[in-house]
């Protein structure tokens, strides 16, 4: 089946009120998922103390990311079969149930299992939000709205750690999960009626259960290896090697299934499309680098510039603001020009050069200079957000929209996990002499370096060099991506819809 489409086709037009309701509803659903990736971080020490288990607190975050990442493609396929509205509402319900289970969890094991359940719902919220916008608005106009989603992520990344710390200290750590109940119910109510008017492009597909199981297994095994490697177990240990071998075998079986199944979990036509392939890989490296920098810059601020935890959180805001600006700018330009690749090409080039500057002078730059660099690096990387989603959606038939969008979001999440782990391995490698070998958390190694009076700027330079290379790979993929005209639809929505 051919995955490409004619430039004349497009989604049926919707009125302003319906579009506004749909956008607000899916943005709230996306905010829930994005917030729960960050709000737990600052509450972890409190949770660990109250549940009497500080050793396993990292799994409160890891369990959510594992399940959310693994089920993302499954939601895309299910929405192509059963429609966006039904599947999104199910995802919201699972997320709410998981949040309640987290709030009442009596032990750390119970909380970790509840977070895994919560991630099964959260994994569908972000991907389905992008897909629903794809159904409601033509590609030519759609790019503008991707900036709003960038703003949602930026708000969640800034507000999450602050809310988590305040609520867990002032009230109780369970409140950070209870607040999902009213927000989730509001999102459910807002989307329940609005999505009834959403154009339906689903077809009577068969769900490839074997392919889904292989994909989920391959992703979970890989993410487990990346989460444990160099921290819980040495990279060369039997546990990590076994997980990597098992993951490689599962990926191999999945590829075989895709090539041989009558109706595979990921349609071959979608995967073979040049635009989808290059856009997906560009997002893998570019957006994965963005997430990696957001994880390691606070550590840099604390260990090299000696800022407090709260100060390092505020110091990360320029990166988020720059990302939102870049995404908004690129999306609006994309809707107005024919050569829409120019904005992200310039943006990634600037981001690559400035990240290289950060790598070369990591230990000699003052805070103001670093904040300026981060603002422009964020803006450059932000230009990639709307382009990769919109061009891939523009390249496939409407009944493959959910699958294509979910594939991109899955690869973004997987890229984030892999690059964060890779940056961590590079950083830990730079600290190997301090600890005397593998093992031990990043925090423990930083504390050991501080005690020994050793500067960590060199170790972070390695991370920034790796980030520069990854941005360069993303830039190359963007340059070779075919620049197809964006569909405008029969009656595109107006230039702006006030939200």
Buried (B, 14 or more C-beta within 10 A) or exposed (E): EEBBBEBEEBBBBBEEEBBBBBBBBBBBBBBBBBBBBBBBBBBBBBBBEBBEBEEBBBBBBBBBBBBBBBBBBBBBBBBBBBBBBBBBBBBBEBBBBBBBBBBEBEEBEBBBBBBBBBBBBBBBBBBBBBBBBBBBBBBBBBBBBBBBBBBBBBBBBBBBBBBBBBBBEEEBBBBBBBBBBEBBEBBBEBBBEBBEBBEEBBEEBEBBEBBBBBBBBBBBBBBBBBBBBBBBBBBEBEBBBEBBEBBEBBBEBBBEBBEEBEEBBBBEBBBEBEBBBBBBBBBBBBBBBBBBBBBBBBBBBBBBBEBEEEBBBBBBBBBBBBBBBBBBBBBBBBBEEEEBBBBBBEBBBBBBBBBBBBBBBBEEBEEEEBBBBBBBBBBBBBBBBBBBBBBBBBBBBBBBBBBBBBBBBBBBBBBBBBBBBBBBBBBBBBBEEBBEEBBBBBEBBBBBBBEEEBEBBEBBBBBBBBBBBBBBBBBBBBBEBEEBEBBBBEEBBEEEBEE
